Amino acid sequence: MTKLVAIIQLLTAVIMVVAAIATGINLLLISTRPETISVVNAMIGQGVLIVCMLAIANILFRKGLTVLKAGSQSDTRSS
């Protein structure tokens, strides 16, 4: 069961990175618009969102990788 949770954490981390990249592309497309307060608000909001998504992806990736490594080491010891 712990391996399943670890794999789900790794997949979620990959999905978060892809979403952050898509948000970054959207941020670049928004930056070409004429500068108004709503465009600036969207740029600031998306910048914060990208940072948060990358931080969560980093945490999930490290936790998932740690659990998978611990599980594989216990499997080799029991064999």
C-alpha positions as CSV (number, residue, x, y, z in Angstrom):
1,M,0.0,0.0,0.0
2,T,2.8,2.4,0.8
3,K,4.3,1.8,-2.7
4,L,1.0,2.8,-4.2
5,V,0.9,6.0,-2.2
6,A,4.5,6.7,-3.3
7,I,3.7,6.2,-6.9
8,I,0.6,8.4,-6.7
9,Q,2.8,11.1,-5.0
10,L,5.3,10.9,-7.9
11,L,2.6,11.1,-10.5
12,T,1.0,14.1,-8.7
13,A,4.4,15.8,-8.6
14,V,4.7,15.3,-12.4
15,I,1.2,16.7,-13.0
16,M,2.0,19.7,-10.8
17,V,5.2,20.5,-12.8
18,V,3.2,20.2,-16.1
19,A,0.6,22.5,-14.7
20,A,3.3,25.0,-13.6
21,I,4.8,25.0,-17.1
22,A,1.4,25.5,-18.6
23,T,0.8,28.4,-16.2
24,G,4.2,29.9,-17.2
25,I,3.3,29.8,-20.8
26,N,0.0,31.5,-20.0
27,L,1.9,34.1,-18.1
28,L,4.0,34.8,-21.1
29,L,1.0,35.1,-23.3
30,I,-0.7,37.5,-20.8
31,S,2.4,39.7,-20.7
32,T,2.0,40.6,-24.4
33,R,-1.3,42.4,-23.6
34,P,-1.5,46.1,-23.0
35,E,-0.7,46.8,-19.3
36,T,-3.7,47.3,-17.2
37,I,-4.3,46.7,-13.5
38,S,-6.1,43.4,-14.3
39,V,-3.2,42.2,-16.3
40,V,-0.7,43.0,-13.6
41,N,-3.0,41.3,-11.0
42,A,-3.1,38.2,-13.2
43,M,0.7,38.2,-13.6
44,I,1.3,38.5,-9.9
45,G,-1.3,35.8,-9.1
46,Q,0.1,33.4,-11.7
47,G,3.6,34.0,-10.4
48,V,2.6,33.1,-6.9
49,L,0.7,30.1,-8.2
50,I,3.8,28.8,-10.2
51,V,6.0,29.1,-7.1
52,C,3.5,27.3,-4.9
53,M,2.9,24.5,-7.5
54,L,6.7,23.9,-7.9
55,A,7.2,23.8,-4.1
56,I,4.4,21.3,-3.7
57,A,5.7,19.2,-6.5
58,N,9.2,19.2,-4.9
59,I,7.8,18.1,-1.6
60,L,5.7,15.3,-3.2
61,F,8.5,14.1,-5.3
62,R,11.0,13.9,-2.4
63,K,8.4,12.1,-0.2
64,G,7.5,9.6,-2.9
65,L,11.1,8.9,-3.8
66,T,12.0,8.4,-0.2
67,V,9.2,5.9,0.4
68,L,10.0,4.0,-2.8
69,K,13.7,3.8,-1.9
70,A,12.8,2.6,1.6
71,G,10.4,0.0,0.2
72,S,12.9,-1.3,-2.3
73,Q,15.6,-1.6,0.4
74,S,13.3,-3.5,2.7
75,D,12.4,-5.9,-0.2
76,T,16.0,-6.7,-0.8
77,R,16.7,-7.3,2.8
78,S,13.7,-9.7,3.2
79,S,14.8,-11.8,0.1
